[in-house]
Amino acid sequence: MSALDTAPREPAKLPFEPLIQTNAVITEQPWIRWMLIATALLFLAVFLFMPLVSVFVEALRKGVQAYFDSFTNTDTLSAVKLTLIAAGIAVPANLVFGLCAAWAIAKFDFRGKQLLITLIDLPFSVSPVVAGLIYVLIFGSHGWAGPWASDHDIKVIFAVPGIVLATIFVTFPFIARELIPLMQELGSDDEQAALSLGASGWQTFWHVTLPNIRWGLLYGVLLCNARAMGEFGAVSVVSGHIRGLTNTMPLQIEILYNDYQFVSAFSVASLLALLALVTLGAKSFLEWHYADQLAATRRH
Amino acid sequence: MTSLAIATGQRRRTLPGFTPTLGYTIFYLSLIVLIPLAGVFFKASGLGFEGLWNVLSSPRVVAALKLSFGSALVAAMINVVFGTIVAWVFVRYRFPGKRLFDAFIDLPFALPTAVAGIALTAIYAPNGWIGSLLMPLDIKVAYTPLGIIVAMTFIGLPFIVRTLEPVLGEVEKELEEAAATLGAARLQTVVHVILPAVFPALMTGFALAFARAVGEYGSVIFIAGNFPMVSEIAPLLIIIKLEEFDYRGATAIAAAMLVISFLLLLAINLLQAWSRRRGVAR
């Protein structure tokens, strides 16, 4: 199989070339090809590379010393801490949900399954600002649960719980939508075999299902974490922007930027850009090495 | 919306854990997503039709909604053109650095929107890398609606490319060869053979990019300038209303945006069902 795959890519050695090898009729003339490649790469360079590079250039504009000085600001440090806390709660919460949803949807048949999958994807089509607003309407001082919460001395809005809730909402589908198609593809033959050999439900899950889906799971966690740490709109609505208390890293970037502290703003931004690069690298690594163990029907 | 009819076991289930996993899925989904979202509509319905109309027909809200949807439409169309070229080049051609470029297409998914926002502003500001080139031409991008389109194009690109790539890869080369053998010019083959095959995927990508751009906030507000009636997007107006404690106004705009996003989601689902059917038929 692999010999057949690589064969057409070799330069033709025969004096006559079969149609399928050259494919002359189904490709474009060289100048069109190179023009299209140039257009695509130029577009990517301007729209993707340039913003990424500019983050680091702006962060280092006043030298390495100024760059590292940006991180001595206590408000910035507490923003980093809050971001880690929010992602540290949101990602495991959505991981447990993703595993439950994928198990129920992939291993069983029931009516309304397609509707359930659509509803799980719902947070992707909701504006982040609206995602924040829904919790303000519930827990805000004018909300339904607002008076109850303030009676019991629970602060949700303009406090950490609201930030965690908003983060959970925007990252809600990431792990589930990665696991559902993957587990559907895998089927349940392995699990059936384990159960018939006398394994318990938990043993089957830990020793059969989890090893089968581990790379897909990691993939989902990576994307979920990147979004959780970078979320801006939803968190911005519920945070109240209390410096040193309810600012996550993206919100701290906004505050520094609006204070004209550009080097500091871009320095914090560079940390998140590095996180994005690490995420992309790990994601590509998984795609290149474990392509067959990730869901083939991933939508994007 | 919350009630899901569950079949009462026509097929024998040998695997354990159906009830707890489905139960927890529905519980968590309701708690985090469905009930809070339903709250917006409940609150909005409290305003009555007239109250809703009063908010939504005010000139500032109309301008913001028009700007959000108009810019998102333009950005999605730019992405359809360039995203198609990018997807085509990555699926059909080989060139050095292809894998690296391909990995970078997902950058807008991975890069936090606020970071993208300040980076794009720095580039397109009058003293920025691109902004300074455009100054002599008297084109201003940052702090104008043009900047909004740039930001929305940035965040929408991967949706088109990633939806198109797998479908483009599956187009049967035999069909193209048949068309060529029958005397079709290359352009004719592309328009009449390849385009119809990838059209549903292209529309899905378009709808996904459009839906994302309409609701986008973080990457847009830095570059937009946020002048009322000129470059103020709808999500920002929701935040402004909230800061003025105008909860009714914020809810009305949010409800309008939600209704439109749900319609888009429905369209995306129908499109995906359509492309799946075509995939089976082929």
Interface residues (C-beta under 8 A of the other chain):
Chain A: L19 N23 V25 I26 T27 E28 Q29 R33 L36 I37 T39 A40 L41 F43 L44 V46 F47 L48 F49 M50 P51 L52 S54 V55 E58 V96 F97 L99 C100 A101 W103 A104 I105 K107 F108 D109 F110 R111 G112 L115 L116 T118 L119 I120 D121 L122 P123 F124 S125 V126 S127 P128 V129 V130 L133 I134 Y135 V136 L137 I138 G140 H142 W144 L165 I168 F169 F172 S188 E191 Q192 L195 G201 T204 F205 L223 A226 R227 M229 G230 E231 F232 G233 S236 V237 M249 P250 L251 I253 E254 Y257 A265 F266 A269 L272 A273 L275 A276 L277 T279 L280 G281 K283 S284 W288 R299 H300
Chain B: M1 L4 A5 I6 A7 R11 R13 T14 L15 P16 G17 F18 P20 T21 L22 Y24 T25 I26 Y28 L29 I32 V33 L34 P36 L37 G39 V40 K43 F82 I85 V86 W88 V89 F90 R92 Y93 F95 R99 F101 A103 F104 I105 D106 L107 P108 F109 A110 L111 P112 T113 A114 V115 A116 I118 A119 L120 A122 I123 G128 W129 I130 T153 F154 L157 P158 F159 R162 T163 K173 E176 E177 A180 T181 R186 T189 L208 A211 R212 V214 G215 E216 Y217 G218 F222 P235 L236 I238 I239 L242 F245 Y247 A250 T251 A254 M257 L258 S261 F262 L264 L265 N269
